[in-house]
Amino acid sequence: MKSSGMRRISAPGLPPYPKLKFDPVKRRAIVSARHATWRSVEWALRCTEVLVWTSNLGLAWFIWQRVPPYELSARVAVFLLALAVCLPIATFAIRQALPGFLARRMFATKTVLWFTPDGIAFRSRLYEKPVIVWRRWNGRPVRVRFIVQPDDDAASYANGADPRQRKPLEHLREARMLEIVLTTVNRQRNTDLNNEGTILRSIPITEINGRLAMKFTMVYTAAVMLTGSSLELCSRPPSDGVDIDAV
């Protein structure tokens, strides 16, 4: 879907990220975002450790070259003292600054959702090709909603981690799976509030951090409302309404 003719939508309560672009004429929307996952953080942590060792070796060589040419014992003593001061500082700075940057920039994943009145398509790392879901099934409108579930793969990875490595585990604890849930709309009057229709399927969309997941679901829900038909916005016909002033 081309983004020409689309404008960015902003509204009170709507997160500025990810960006929601909407074409009011064709009633199409697109939400595209690059974001880190727990896998991104893992790759960033591994890359950071390689850079820590590389920078430490380079720093040690630099210090050795800058130590005055004392006799060997004095030169070694000055060299070791300088290492004891400089290496912990450099290591701390690299481990604090690099993982987040690398996870968000170099190892981030891209998730794109396209919305039209007829269907919703998305592309993510979980699938080789884009996935499309239709907003009608057997002539009946389909209600679309987005949910956040625990990420089982992240939990299994965390359970198998070696505790002696003392690696950060916050990204694994906060890992979530963002899914799209499709249900058929129940057009008949029914007093059972738990009976909202038949669940067709639940499809994982992308791995995501839990703090970002709620922002994504809010933006996706707004895109569904902007591009949906009147049948999707109301699961009951107007005749089912009750005039509370007449009671």
Disulfide bonds with the S-S distance in Angstrom:
none
